């Protein structure tokens, strides 16, 4: 451990303090500033916070909807800090180790700027523009909305989709952003030629780099989420099979070795007897999880009877487990937002309020705010600089 760090007892005390308190302590003396700014201390504090200080970053929409504010809430959704990103019209991509990736929606351009932000320290970094790609000699820049981003646009005779993901590469100690632009030629309402442009941004190197692997999939238009786990980002996609049919699958991208992996959904979900209006990825019990809302054809509003599947591994073989089924019709749940810090289901009700539903106890916790919730993610306070 670095010699500039204090004695063990003092270090253990400092590591347990919240970021706001540590920020004030940095002003006490040069020595304290040096200790709290030490990269080893920052890393230790972030690691401890991951296991002990999980909270929620809640995004609210106000005014003309482009205005947005954020709040940090504890496990019971009680607000303990208000934070405001200085630029409006942003949406959360993902949160990882104290940093949050945000997307700016201009609605007037094919290019959407990105930011990496630490809500605890209020520091942020604007990500440089990614490299543009030439589809049939037409300059094309990706389009994006929301955390699992897809935006269908017509550029000449191409339908284009974009996917983005944010995560941490433990091998290189680096935060990275994945951007995939997928284009399919449209001719007589049939898709023909396909192209994929795949780029990875390194926060450490502050640059984008294009990689070569082609991805024979497009995002599921019915899904709006990604999940980050163990240095990889996961999302729902559609893959064309050898028999010409389309099949929903899960695609994963490993930030470390930059490889793609494909997983089938639970076999029962390929049965068309039910309408699965909502299929979203999440992280539950430190595993990839799938949230599925099943509806009959006459149930058109909100979430109904929902099933959660978790992927487990046994002797090196992955398999899906039906973890639980819950009827959310009585909760007036409108949209799934993710899984909570204690494995609750995170939902937005029809009044735009954030609620946590504990499927084990059937208890419901509601956020103490009258503002309309746009999104919410699990967040860990940290001193990590973007």
C-alpha positions, 0 to 999 in steps of 0.5 A: 500500500502507498506510504502516503496513506494513513495508519490502518485505523484511520484508513478504515474510518475514512473509507466508510465516509460518504463522498460529500464528507470526504470532499470537505475533508480534502479542504482541511490540509494538503496532507488530507487532500493528498490522502483522499486523492490518492488513487489507491484510496479512491479504488479502495473506497469504490470497492467498499462502496460497491458492497455496502453503500448502494443507492439509487440515482433517480432521474425526473422529468420536469417542465417541458420534458427536456429539463431533468433533475436527478436525486440520490435515494437510499434503499428505501427510496428516501432522497438524501441528495439532489443533483443536477446535470448542467445540460438538459435533455439527457438520458441515462445509458448505464451506471458502473462503479460510481460513474454514469454514462449519459446521452444527449437527445437533440432530436434535430441531429443524427449525432447524439453527444455522450457524457460520463458523469460522477453525480457524487463529485458533480464532475463530468466529461464530454465524450469526443464524437465517434468516427462516422461511417460511410453507407454507400458514400453517404456520411452517416452518424449514429442515432441513439435514445435511452439506455439500450438505444435504438433509433430507426432512420432512413438514409437513402435505402438503409434502415439503421439501428444503434446500440450502446453499452457502458461498463468497466474493463477489469483487465485494463482498469478502464471504463469503456463505451460500446457503440454498434451501428447496424444498417440493413438495405431496404428494397421493396420492403425486404431487407437485403445487404447488411453492414455493422460498424462497431466502435469502442471508446476508452475513457483512459485513452479518450478515443474511439477505436473501430473493431472488426467483428461483424454482428449478425443481429439487430436490437429487439425493438420491443426491449429497452434495456442493457445490463452490465455484469463482470466486464461485459454488456448484454442486450436483447437482439434478433438473429436470422437463423439458417432456415431464414427465420428470426429468433430472439436471443441475448448478445453479450460483448466482453470489454476485455477480449472484445468478443461477442457471445450469444445465448438463447432465451428460455425455451418456453419463451419461443412458444407463441401461445402467449404475448410477451409484451416486455422482455428486458435484461437485468442483473439479479443475484449477480447473474443475468436475469430476464424480466418477461411480462405476459399478457392476454390479447385483451390486456393492453395497458401496463404490466400483468403477470410477470415472470423472472428467469435467472441464468445459472451455471452448473459444472460449466453449463449455463441454464435458465431458472424460473425464479418467480412469477408475480401478478403486478396488475394490482400495483398499476405497474406501467414499466419495468426499470430494472432490479433493485439493490436488494433484488426487488423489481424496480417499476414505474407506476401509471402515475409516473412514480418509482416503486420497489416491489419485493417479490419475497414479502410482497411489500411495496416501497414508493419514492417520496416525490411527486415528479414524473420518473424517467429512469432509475439505476442502482448507483454507488457513490465513489470518488472516481473521476470521469 
